Amino acid sequence: MTGFSRRVEQVSISGIREVFEAAGEDAINLGLGQPDFPTPEHARQAAVEAIQAGEVDAYTSNKGTEELREAIAAKHKRDNDLDVDPGDIIATSGGSEALHIALEAHVDEGQEVIFPDPGFVSYDALTHLAGGTPRPVPLREDLTMAPETVEEAITDDTAAFVVNSPANPTGAVQSPEDMRAFARIADEHDVLCISDEVYEHQVFEGEHRSPAEFSDTGNVVVVNACSKAYSMTGWRLGWVTGATDRIERMLRVHQYAQACASAPAQYAAEAALSGPQDQVSEMRDAFQERRDVLLDGLDEMGLDCPTPKGAFYAMPKVPDGWVDEVIDRGVVVVPGDAFGEHGAGYARISYATDMETLKEAIDIMADATAAVR
């Protein structure tokens, strides 16, 4: 009888999903990393027009339409001061696929991948699926990843390390000095730096900088998506960009696993990236206001929380039993250890919900805090 691969047996269903299933139907969901804003109307309309014109009935280029890749290149010039060749971009089925093909193309059996702990759940799982060995590293007190910690973890077996700023689940933003150091590490040690920049537009304090700005060797690959910046999680449109030889190898994985990203989503993404950017700043301002309300609430509860400077997550330290008590009272939060061993004793709270609901959830969390103390 055919069994199951060792790679897939090392991966389990996300702890985030387990929390959702345990919660009641009427629970307030502060566990979901999804903006509560609509996709910009001009992006929706671009997809509608492309569908009505019969422009989405066939495969696009494996890399994506030329117009979309030109829009992505223009975005990198506008936002990151990076000159990116549209030929060195692959449009993917969300940032998740971009991460997947980056690891598949660069990690051999048993090679190590370094990533933050606590960190996004996909880093560990996708490393296993690529046949690699996860090497999570602990974070600083402010929940940023120290370059020296990454450098100390590098061995002869290291294939890549992942940088995520702003970060899921912590909301931490790496400094420009950190990003310069990550680029230096990639260059000097000749290892790949995978920079996950999906939350780049949700920065409240500091600034977003990409290690690609500082690399001279082509050892940085950038993963990004429309999901968070334009509230397009359901459209599943991301991309990866890097040196030509790296893109060619990632394309080999992408063309067999996916062929091409969804054609309607490509037209919507092109419009989102090229059109008015007002909603991006409006969302950022709203998230910052919600963050401040949540931080005030956590402080009144007596819970210590490193200030999240970006994304839309907070990760307070919580007492034993706190997560279960909060969930039992009807608010979904995610236990920190769902994001790695060093997440134990924390909880991740997403404030990608409306202010009225957030305030209601804060009151419930305050009652839960009092109950477990």
FENHU-V741310 format. One record per backbone hydrogen bond with DSSP energy under -1.0 kcal/mol. NH is the residue of the N-H (numbers start at 0). CO is the residue of the C=O. E is the energy in kcal/mol with one decimal. If there is no record, write none. Layout:
BEGIN
nh->NH co->CO e->E
nh->NH co->CO e->E
END
This chain:
BEGIN
nh->8 co->4 e->-1.8
nh->10 co->7 e->-1.3
nh->17 co->13 e->-1.6
nh->18 co->14 e->-1.6
nh->19 co->15 e->-1.8
nh->20 co->16 e->-2.0
nh->21 co->17 e->-1.3
nh->22 co->18 e->-1.1
nh->26 co->23 e->-1.4
nh->27 co->329 e->-3.1
nh->29 co->331 e->-1.7
nh->33 co->31 e->-1.4
nh->43 co->39 e->-2.0
nh->44 co->40 e->-2.8
nh->45 co->41 e->-1.5
nh->46 co->42 e->-1.5
nh->47 co->43 e->-2.2
nh->48 co->44 e->-2.8
nh->49 co->45 e->-1.9
nh->50 co->46 e->-2.4
nh->51 co->47 e->-2.8
nh->52 co->48 e->-1.8
nh->53 co->50 e->-1.5
nh->54 co->49 e->-2.6
nh->63 co->60 e->-1.3
nh->68 co->64 e->-2.2
nh->69 co->65 e->-2.2
nh->70 co->66 e->-1.9
nh->71 co->67 e->-2.4
nh->72 co->68 e->-2.3
nh->73 co->69 e->-2.3
nh->74 co->70 e->-2.0
nh->75 co->71 e->-2.2
nh->76 co->72 e->-1.8
nh->77 co->73 e->-2.7
nh->78 co->74 e->-3.2
nh->79 co->75 e->-1.7
nh->81 co->75 e->-1.7
nh->87 co->84 e->-2.8
nh->89 co->239 e->-2.2
nh->90 co->62 e->-3.0
nh->91 co->237 e->-2.6
nh->93 co->91 e->-2.0
nh->97 co->93 e->-1.3
nh->98 co->94 e->-2.4
nh->99 co->95 e->-2.1
nh->100 co->96 e->-2.8
nh->101 co->97 e->-1.8
nh->102 co->98 e->-2.1
nh->103 co->99 e->-2.7
nh->104 co->100 e->-1.9
nh->106 co->102 e->-2.0
nh->109 co->130 e->-3.1
nh->110 co->107 e->-2.3
nh->111 co->156 e->-2.7
nh->112 co->132 e->-2.0
nh->113 co->159 e->-2.4
nh->114 co->134 e->-1.0
nh->116 co->136 e->-2.0
nh->118 co->338 e->-2.4
nh->122 co->119 e->-1.5
nh->124 co->120 e->-1.4
nh->125 co->121 e->-3.1
nh->126 co->122 e->-1.5
nh->127 co->123 e->-2.0
nh->128 co->124 e->-2.4
nh->129 co->125 e->-1.4
nh->130 co->127 e->-2.0
nh->131 co->126 e->-2.6
nh->132 co->110 e->-3.2
nh->134 co->112 e->-2.7
nh->136 co->114 e->-2.3
nh->139 co->143 e->-3.0
nh->142 co->139 e->-1.8
nh->149 co->145 e->-1.6
nh->150 co->146 e->-2.8
nh->151 co->147 e->-2.2
nh->152 co->148 e->-1.1
nh->157 co->154 e->-1.6
nh->158 co->111 e->-2.9
nh->159 co->111 e->-1.4
nh->160 co->191 e->-2.3
nh->161 co->113 e->-2.8
nh->162 co->193 e->-2.6
nh->164 co->195 e->-1.2
nh->166 co->171 e->-1.9
nh->170 co->166 e->-2.5
nh->178 co->174 e->-2.2
nh->179 co->175 e->-2.3
nh->180 co->176 e->-1.9
nh->181 co->177 e->-2.6
nh->182 co->178 e->-1.9
nh->183 co->179 e->-2.1
nh->184 co->180 e->-2.5
nh->185 co->181 e->-2.3
nh->186 co->182 e->-2.4
nh->187 co->183 e->-3.4
nh->188 co->184 e->-2.4
nh->190 co->185 e->-1.3
nh->191 co->158 e->-1.9
nh->192 co->218 e->-3.0
nh->193 co->160 e->-2.7
nh->194 co->220 e->-3.0
nh->195 co->162 e->-3.3
nh->196 co->222 e->-2.8
nh->199 co->196 e->-1.8
nh->201 co->198 e->-2.0
nh->202 co->200 e->-1.0
nh->203 co->308 e->-3.1
nh->204 co->308 e->-1.6
nh->212 co->209 e->-1.8
nh->213 co->210 e->-1.3
nh->220 co->192 e->-2.7
nh->221 co->240 e->-2.6
nh->222 co->194 e->-2.8
nh->223 co->238 e->-2.3
nh->225 co->236 e->-2.4
nh->229 co->225 e->-2.0
nh->231 co->226 e->-1.5
nh->237 co->91 e->-2.2
nh->238 co->223 e->-2.6
nh->239 co->89 e->-1.7
nh->240 co->221 e->-2.1
nh->241 co->87 e->-1.2
nh->246 co->242 e->-2.6
nh->247 co->243 e->-2.2
nh->248 co->244 e->-1.4
nh->249 co->245 e->-2.5
nh->250 co->246 e->-2.5
nh->251 co->247 e->-1.1
nh->252 co->248 e->-1.1
nh->253 co->249 e->-2.6
nh->254 co->250 e->-2.9
nh->256 co->252 e->-2.2
nh->257 co->253 e->-2.9
nh->258 co->253 e->-1.8
nh->259 co->257 e->-2.6
nh->265 co->261 e->-1.6
nh->266 co->262 e->-1.7
nh->267 co->263 e->-2.0
nh->268 co->264 e->-2.7
nh->269 co->265 e->-2.4
nh->270 co->266 e->-1.8
nh->271 co->267 e->-2.4
nh->272 co->268 e->-2.8
nh->273 co->269 e->-1.9
nh->274 co->270 e->-2.4
nh->280 co->276 e->-1.2
nh->281 co->277 e->-2.2
nh->282 co->278 e->-2.7
nh->283 co->279 e->-2.0
nh->284 co->280 e->-2.5
nh->285 co->281 e->-2.1
nh->286 co->282 e->-2.7
nh->287 co->283 e->-2.3
nh->288 co->284 e->-2.1
nh->289 co->285 e->-2.2
nh->290 co->286 e->-2.8
nh->291 co->287 e->-2.2
nh->292 co->288 e->-1.8
nh->293 co->289 e->-2.7
nh->294 co->290 e->-3.0
nh->295 co->291 e->-2.1
nh->296 co->292 e->-2.1
nh->297 co->293 e->-2.8
nh->298 co->294 e->-2.3
nh->299 co->295 e->-2.2
nh->300 co->296 e->-1.5
nh->301 co->298 e->-1.0
nh->302 co->297 e->-2.7
nh->308 co->170 e->-1.1
nh->309 co->170 e->-1.6
nh->310 co->201 e->-2.5
nh->313 co->348 e->-2.3
nh->316 co->303 e->-2.9
nh->317 co->344 e->-2.6
nh->321 co->318 e->-2.0
nh->324 co->320 e->-2.1
nh->325 co->321 e->-2.6
nh->326 co->322 e->-2.6
nh->327 co->323 e->-2.7
nh->328 co->324 e->-1.2
nh->329 co->326 e->-1.9
nh->330 co->325 e->-1.9
nh->331 co->27 e->-3.5
nh->333 co->347 e->-2.1
nh->335 co->345 e->-2.8
nh->337 co->334 e->-1.9
nh->338 co->335 e->-2.0
nh->339 co->336 e->-1.0
nh->342 co->339 e->-1.9
nh->343 co->340 e->-1.4
nh->345 co->342 e->-1.9
nh->346 co->315 e->-1.6
nh->347 co->333 e->-3.2
nh->348 co->313 e->-2.9
nh->349 co->29 e->-3.0
nh->350 co->311 e->-2.0
nh->352 co->350 e->-1.2
nh->357 co->353 e->-2.4
nh->358 co->354 e->-2.7
nh->359 co->355 e->-1.9
nh->360 co->356 e->-2.4
nh->361 co->357 e->-2.3
nh->362 co->358 e->-1.9
nh->363 co->359 e->-1.8
nh->364 co->360 e->-2.8
nh->365 co->361 e->-2.3
nh->366 co->362 e->-1.9
nh->367 co->363 e->-2.3
nh->368 co->364 e->-2.5
nh->369 co->365 e->-2.1
nh->370 co->366 e->-1.7
nh->371 co->367 e->-1.5
END
